[in-house]
Amino acid sequence: MHEPHRIELEGGTTLVITWDDGRVDRLSSASLRSACPCATCRNAAPPTALSIVPDSTINDMSMVGAYAINLVFSPDGHATGIFPFPLLRMLGEDSSHKHPSGRNEEQGSG
């Protein structure tokens, strides 16, 4: 499992993760909010019942042990999602395929 070397928040709109293998992922706050793994977000029924504001920002982040981060979003104040590192890694891989202009930077081989 890859571990983050550094996690930074840019302007509340982008989470930048530098991984131990040199890869850099840039994840938008809106994509992170829509991927929130908490029970409230995953059990919303119907799936469209969860209203996610496209201009969500991240107000705060904190480490959860040595395996995840917790993000606090604005404007809805949502703060119950714990994002394990493997999920963040997967989201980074997914975003590189969906958004070529914001693709991940390969900085080295691990």
Residue, then its C-alpha position, 0 to 999 in steps of 0.5 A: m500500500h502506498e502512503p502519502h509523503r505530503i498532503e496539502l490543501e490549495g485554496g480550499t479547492t484542491l487537495v494535493i497528495t504527494w505519494d511515497d512513490g513520487r506520484v502527485d495527485r490533485l483532487s478537487s474538493a467537489s470530487l472529494r465531496s461527491a466521493c465521501p465514503c461516510a454512511t450518510c452519503r453512501n446510504a442516501a436513497p435514492p442516490t440523487a437525494l444527496s445534494i452536493v454543492p458543486d462549489s464545495t470547498i474544504n475548510d479543514m483536514s486532519m489525520v485519522g490515525a496513520y491510515a486516513i484523513n478527515l475533511v470538513f466541507s463548506p458550505d454544507g459543513h459536512a465532516t463525517g467522511i473518513f478518507p482512507f489512503p487507498l481510497l484517495r489513491m484510487l480517486g487520484e487514478d480515476s481523476s487522471h483518466k477523466h480529466p486529462s488536463g489535470r492528470n497526475e504527474e508521474q515523478g518517479s518509479g517506486 
